[in-house]
Amino acid sequence: MKSSPIAAAISAIPVPAGDAEMLTGRQLRTIAELGDDVAFAIALPAGSVRYLSPAFAALSGYDAATLQNALDGDSASPLAPLAVWLRAMAAGTPGVRNRREFDLFDAERRPLALEALAIVPADDGSALVGLLRDLSARRGHDSEYKRFASMLNHEFRTPLATIDGAIQRLEATSSHAEESVRARYRKIGAAVDRLIGMLDEYLSPDRMATLGRTRQPNTITVGELVETGAAQIRTAGRAAVLQLDDVASILRGEPEGLRLALKVMIDNALAFSPPTAEVTVRVRRSGGGVEIAVLDGGAGVPPDDASRVFDKGYRGRNAAGLPGSGLGLYMARSIIEVHGGVLSLAPGQQGAGAEFRLWMPALVL
């Protein structure tokens, strides 16, 4: 039986002599077609399409001939922007990995967002090879993140502005009030300023607008995240006890959002434990992901409050006299859930301290 052009092209890809019996052309084609990414190979210097995954037609509605026409200089082709870039990459420096995003239209004139990765192998300049990836899921995640952040910003900023205005009026009219009352006003005002500052830093419209314009970091190692938390504990003058089973795993998510969630957990541990108590951060593998637990040396969460600690605006009985608005843990859990994780309070006994657990799926274990 005569082999297909695709099989022939894949068979032509050089394979080290020692692996020749292990990797056949059919096996290489199967590897190239795994998943939703589109693999391609463009012969050089001719600029002819040597190989294009069948997934390209399913994704875009175009076949290899359409891409070839664009590579041949058809400026009216819907794939012309991609083809111009591919030609430029083919003439570039061998061994250099290149990346670019494209906003195109598929064969039915629907938006098609692609990420293109391409390289001319340093040891074989006969082809430009690479991948095309559908960015729909990533763009959808970015859109959902913006919507979520906008909702949080509005939900928090509106009542905070009301409180801020009320406190300013009270302070302006309380010149004859007792110093203890005025001190309480100042505490409330400082707490409002702190929360508004957090909104400006993490959830401001300007910050959200940067999503989509530039590629944002979307991963952080467990070690980097934990080190941020440990530094926060030490800056507060407390001893940080680290129990680390795994710091090499990679978490997918907006790094600043994950740092903020851990910061809230540590703020909670610092606030609800004696000034001399250690704060423990424990990392361990769990259920296909990583669990980061923060344990304090305080009295623990009263049983009656345990089921409500993540409610918006809720403050437990042991929070009396402490600054706060009851929004921190609510916001932290919302951030973690948007990233596909779980933030929970571990069951415990009164007097044994509180343990909050942050679980996230991991990319590398």
C-alpha positions in Angstrom: 0.0 0.0 0.0 1.3 3.4 -0.9 2.0 5.6 2.2 0.3 8.9 2.6 2.2 12.2 2.1 1.9 12.9 5.8 3.3 9.5 6.8 6.1 10.0 4.2 7.0 13.4 5.6 7.0 12.2 9.2 9.1 9.2 8.1 11.6 11.6 6.6 12.3 13.4 10.0 15.8 12.4 11.1 15.9 9.9 14.0 19.1 9.0 15.9 20.5 5.7 14.7 20.1 4.1 18.1 16.4 4.9 18.2 15.6 4.0 14.6 13.9 0.8 15.5 12.0 2.4 18.4 10.4 5.3 16.6 8.7 4.6 13.3 7.2 7.2 11.0 3.7 6.2 12.1 4.7 6.5 15.8 6.1 10.0 15.2 3.0 11.1 13.4 0.9 9.8 16.4 3.0 11.8 18.8 2.7 14.9 16.7 -1.1 14.6 16.6 -1.6 14.0 20.3 -3.7 16.6 22.0 -5.2 19.7 20.4 -1.9 21.4 19.4 -1.2 21.6 15.6 2.3 20.4 14.6 3.8 21.7 11.3 7.0 21.4 9.3 7.9 23.7 6.5 10.7 22.6 4.1 13.5 25.1 3.6 14.5 26.9 1.5 11.5 26.1 -0.7 8.9 27.2 1.9 6.6 24.3 1.1 4.4 22.7 3.7 6.0 19.3 4.5 3.6 18.4 7.3 0.5 19.9 9.0 -1.5 18.1 11.6 -5.1 17.1 10.7 -6.1 19.1 13.8 -5.5 22.3 11.9 -8.5 21.7 9.6 -10.7 20.8 12.6 -9.5 24.0 14.4 -9.6 26.5 11.6 -11.5 25.0 8.7 -8.5 25.5 6.4 -6.3 22.8 4.8 -2.6 22.6 4.1 -3.2 24.0 0.6 -4.6 27.2 2.1 -1.6 27.6 4.3 0.7 26.9 1.3 -1.1 29.6 -0.8 -0.5 32.1 2.0 3.2 31.1 2.2 3.5 31.6 -1.5 2.5 35.2 -1.1 -1.3 35.3 -1.2 -1.8 38.6 0.7 -5.6 38.2 0.6 -5.5 34.8 2.4 -7.0 34.8 5.9 -3.8 33.1 7.0 -1.5 35.8 5.5 -0.4 37.3 8.8 0.6 33.9 10.1 2.4 33.1 6.8 4.4 36.3 6.8 5.6 35.5 10.3 6.5 32.0 9.4 8.5 33.1 6.4 10.4 35.6 8.6 11.1 32.9 11.2 12.3 30.5 8.5 15.0 33.1 7.6 15.9 33.7 11.2 18.7 32.3 13.3 18.7 28.5 13.7 18.2 27.2 17.2 16.2 30.3 18.3 12.7 29.6 19.7 10.2 32.1 18.5 6.7 32.8 19.7 3.8 35.1 18.6 0.0 35.4 19.0 -2.3 35.9 16.1 -6.0 37.1 16.0 -7.4 35.6 12.8 -10.7 34.3 11.4 -11.5 30.7 10.7 -13.2 29.5 7.5 -16.6 30.5 8.9 -15.4 34.0 9.8 -15.4 33.3 13.5 -12.5 34.8 15.6 -9.6 32.4 15.8 -6.8 33.2 18.3 -3.6 31.2 17.8 -0.3 31.0 19.6 2.5 30.1 17.2 5.8 28.5 18.3 8.5 28.0 15.7 12.2 27.1 15.4 14.7 26.0 12.8 16.6 23.3 14.6 20.3 24.2 15.0 21.4 20.7 13.9 19.1 20.5 10.9 18.3 23.6 8.9 16.1 21.8 6.4 12.8 22.7 8.0 11.0 25.2 10.1 9.1 23.2 12.7 6.7 24.2 15.4 3.2 24.2 17.0 0.0 26.2 16.7 -2.1 26.4 19.8 -5.7 27.5 20.2 -5.9 30.4 22.7 -9.6 30.2 23.3 -9.3 28.6 26.7 -6.7 31.0 27.8 -8.6 34.0 26.5 -11.7 32.7 28.2 -9.8 32.4 31.5 -8.5 35.9 31.2 -12.0 37.2 30.5 -13.4 35.3 33.5 -10.6 36.7 35.7 -11.3 40.2 34.6 -15.0 39.8 35.3 -14.3 38.2 38.7 -11.8 41.0 39.6 -14.3 43.7 38.5 -17.0 42.1 40.6 -14.7 42.0 43.6 -13.5 45.5 43.1 -17.1 46.8 42.9 -18.4 44.6 45.8 -15.6 45.8 48.1 -15.0 49.4 46.9 -18.6 50.6 47.2 -19.1 49.8 50.9 -15.5 50.8 51.7 -16.1 54.2 50.2 -19.2 54.6 52.3 -17.3 53.6 55.5 -14.5 55.9 54.5 -16.8 58.9 54.1 -18.6 58.2 57.3 -15.4 57.9 59.3 -14.0 61.2 57.9 -17.3 62.9 58.9 -17.1 61.4 62.4 -13.5 62.5 62.8 -14.3 66.0 61.6 -17.1 66.4 64.1 -15.6 64.6 67.1 -13.2 67.2 68.4 -14.8 66.9 71.8 -15.1 63.1 71.9 -13.0 61.0 74.2 -9.6 59.9 72.9 -10.6 56.3 73.0 -13.4 57.0 70.6 -11.2 59.0 68.3 -8.6 56.3 68.4 -11.3 53.8 67.3 -12.1 56.0 64.3 -8.5 56.2 63.3 -8.3 52.4 63.5 -11.3 52.0 61.2 -9.9 54.6 58.8 -6.6 52.8 58.7 -8.3 49.5 58.0 -10.3 51.0 55.2 -7.1 52.6 53.7 -5.4 49.2 53.8 -8.2 47.4 52.0 -8.5 50.1 49.4 -4.7 49.9 48.9 -5.1 46.1 48.3 -7.8 46.7 45.7 -5.6 49.3 43.9 -2.7 46.9 43.9 -4.3 43.7 42.9 -7.8 44.4 41.4 -7.5 47.9 39.8 -9.0 48.5 36.3 -5.5 49.5 35.1 -4.1 46.2 36.3 -6.9 44.2 34.7 -6.4 46.1 31.5 -2.9 44.7 31.1 -4.3 41.2 30.8 -4.4 40.4 27.1 -2.1 43.3 26.1 1.0 41.5 27.3 1.5 37.9 28.3 1.2 37.7 32.0 3.0 35.2 34.2 0.7 32.3 34.7 2.7 29.9 36.9 4.6 30.1 40.1 6.6 27.4 41.9 5.5 26.3 45.3 8.9 27.3 46.6 8.5 30.9 45.4 5.0 31.1 46.9 6.1 29.7 50.3 9.2 31.9 50.5 6.9 35.0 50.1 4.9 33.8 53.0 7.9 33.0 55.1 9.3 36.5 54.5 6.0 38.0 55.6 6.1 36.0 58.9 9.7 37.1 59.6 8.9 40.7 58.8 6.3 40.6 61.4 9.0 39.6 64.0 7.7 36.1 64.3 9.5 32.7 63.8 8.5 30.9 60.6 8.6 27.1 60.8 8.7 25.5 57.4 7.8 21.8 56.8 8.4 21.3 53.1 7.8 18.0 51.4 7.6 19.5 47.9 8.7 23.0 46.7 9.5 22.0 43.1 5.9 21.6 41.9 4.5 24.4 39.6 1.1 26.0 40.2 -0.8 27.4 37.3 -2.4 30.7 38.2 -1.9 34.5 38.5 1.1 34.7 40.8 0.0 37.9 42.6 -3.5 36.4 43.2 -2.0 33.3 44.8 0.4 35.4 46.9 -2.5 37.5 48.1 -4.5 34.4 49.2 -1.5 33.1 51.1 -0.9 36.6 52.6 -4.5 36.6 54.0 -3.9 33.2 55.6 -0.7 34.4 57.2 -2.3 37.7 58.3 -5.0 35.6 60.0 -2.4 33.4 61.8 -0.4 36.5 63.0 -3.6 38.2 64.2 -5.1 35.3 66.1 -2.0 34.0 67.9 0.2 35.4 70.7 3.0 37.7 69.6 5.6 35.1 70.6 4.0 32.2 68.9 5.5 30.5 65.9 3.7 30.3 62.6 4.1 27.0 60.7 3.8 26.7 56.9 3.5 23.0 55.8 3.7 21.8 52.2 2.9 18.3 51.1 1.6 16.5 48.1 -2.1 15.7 48.1 -4.5 14.2 45.6 -2.7 15.1 42.4 -1.8 18.6 43.7 -0.1 20.4 46.5 -1.5 21.4 49.9 -0.1 24.5 51.6 -1.2 24.7 55.3 -0.7 27.6 57.7 -0.9 26.7 61.4 -0.9 29.3 64.2 -0.3 28.9 67.9 -3.5 30.6 69.0 -6.7 29.4 70.6 -8.2 28.1 67.4 -11.5 28.9 65.7 -14.5 28.6 68.1 -16.7 25.7 66.9 -19.7 28.0 66.4 -17.7 30.1 64.0 -16.0 27.3 62.0 -18.7 27.0 59.4 -18.9 30.7 58.7 -15.2 31.9 58.7 -15.3 32.2 54.9 -18.6 34.2 54.7 -18.4 37.7 53.3 -18.2 40.2 56.2 -18.3 37.6 58.9 -16.2 38.1 62.0 -16.0 35.5 64.8 -16.4 36.0 68.5 -12.6 35.9 69.0 -12.1 38.9 66.6 -13.4 41.4 69.0 -10.9 44.3 69.4 -8.9 43.2 66.4 -8.7 45.3 63.1 -10.4 43.7 60.1 -13.5 43.8 58.0 -14.4 40.1 57.7 -13.5 40.1 54.0 -10.0 38.6 53.9 -10.8 34.9 54.0 -13.8 35.4 51.8 -11.6 37.1 49.1 -8.8 34.5 49.5 -11.2 31.6 49.0 -12.7 33.3 46.0 -9.3 33.7 44.4 -8.3 30.1 45.0 -11.6 28.7 43.7 -11.2 30.8 40.5 -7.9 29.0 40.0 -9.5 25.6 40.5 -8.2 25.1 44.0 -9.7 24.8 47.5 -9.2 26.8 50.7 -10.5 25.2 53.8 -10.3 25.2 57.6 -9.0 22.0 58.9 -11.0 20.4 61.7 -9.4 20.9 65.0 -9.8 21.1 68.7 -10.4 24.3 70.7 -7.0 25.6 72.0 -5.0 23.7 69.5 -4.6 26.6 67.1 -6.1 27.1 63.7 -5.0 25.4 60.5 -6.0 26.8 57.1 -5.3 24.6 54.1 -4.8 25.8 50.5 -4.9 23.1 47.9 -4.0 23.6 44.2 -3.6 21.3 41.3 0.1 21.0 40.3 1.6 20.9 36.8 4.7 19.0 37.9 4.9 16.5 40.7 
